[in-house]
Amino acid sequence: MKNKLNSFSYVFLGIIFIVEAVWSFCGGKIYIKYTGWIEPSIQMSITSMAIGIIFICIGIFYNSKHSDFMRCKKCHKVYNYVDVKDKDKICPKCGGELQDYKEFEKEEQEKKNKEFKRIDKIERELIEKYKKSKK
């Protein structure tokens, strides 16, 4: 399965690079796996700072066009996007249409909001009736 970095991961990675660059500017040593502890040069610190800034920019402006999951409208089975991306949005199990999970969540939230408004309206009507009956 393919691993994918999300925007938070890019920002976090960028912060790590910047902290490392600041540490090395202050005279701190860094550990490199095959060489051990070294005192980085100014050029190495500047490069690390630049890489950190690039990762933070990628993290801020990175927007996925799809979520990591797809959901079948017919059988409601959820698939990883990587597993079904080449199948023309057709469910391998039942042949139904697959939809992006973000869209599904948005539709579900709209249904909940509509139901909440309906219940809220009924509640207000009952409160008004109760107030009228008290008079």
Secondary structure, DSSP 8 states (H G I E B T S, - for coil): ------HHHHHHHHHHHHHHHHHHHTT--EEETTTEEE---HHHHHHHHHHHHHHHHHHHH---SS-SEEEETTT--EEEHHHHTTTTTB-TTT--BEEEHHHHHHHHHHHHHHHHHHHHHHHHHHHHHHHHHH-
